[in-house]
Amino acid sequence: MIFDSALIAKDRDPELRKRMLDKIDEIFEGKLPMYKATYDEYLQPVKLERMKPKLRLVKK
């Protein structure tokens, strides 16, 4: 029930969605693969493309 409420709040508030995605990136450090989906006129997925990860320079 709590998880469901969090997802509903995320869908309603674009700023909250951005903060949640930033927090996920911070926790997993970009290790989760992200995909871009292309849909046809019937909303069926036609093509999935893996998005390039966000890379950052790390100094020793």
C-alpha positions in Angstrom: 0.0 0.0 0.0 2.8 2.4 0.8 4.7 1.5 -2.4 1.5 2.0 -4.4 1.0 5.5 -2.9 4.6 6.4 -3.7 4.2 5.5 -7.3 0.9 7.5 -7.6 2.6 10.5 -6.1 5.6 10.1 -8.5 3.2 10.1 -11.5 1.4 13.2 -10.3 4.4 15.4 -9.5 7.2 15.8 -12.1 9.6 17.4 -9.6 9.2 14.4 -7.3 9.8 12.0 -10.2 13.1 13.8 -11.0 14.2 13.7 -7.4 13.4 10.0 -7.1 15.3 9.2 -10.3 18.3 11.2 -9.1 18.2 9.4 -5.8 18.1 6.0 -7.6 21.1 7.1 -9.7 23.0 8.2 -6.5 22.3 4.9 -4.8 23.1 2.6 -7.7 25.7 4.9 -9.3 24.4 4.4 -12.8 24.8 0.6 -12.6 21.2 0.0 -13.6 20.7 -0.3 -17.4 18.3 2.2 -18.9 16.3 1.6 -22.1 14.4 3.8 -24.5 11.3 2.2 -26.0 9.7 3.0 -29.4 6.0 2.1 -29.8 3.7 1.6 -32.8 0.3 3.1 -33.3 -1.3 0.3 -31.1 1.2 1.1 -28.2 3.0 -2.1 -28.7 6.8 -1.9 -28.1 8.6 -2.1 -31.5 12.2 -1.4 -30.5 14.2 -1.2 -27.3 17.5 0.7 -27.3 19.9 0.7 -24.4 20.8 4.3 -23.3 24.4 5.2 -22.8 25.3 5.4 -19.1 26.3 8.6 -17.4 30.0 8.5 -17.0 32.1 10.6 -14.7 35.8 11.1 -14.3 37.3 9.7 -11.1 40.8 10.8 -9.9 43.1 8.7 -7.9 
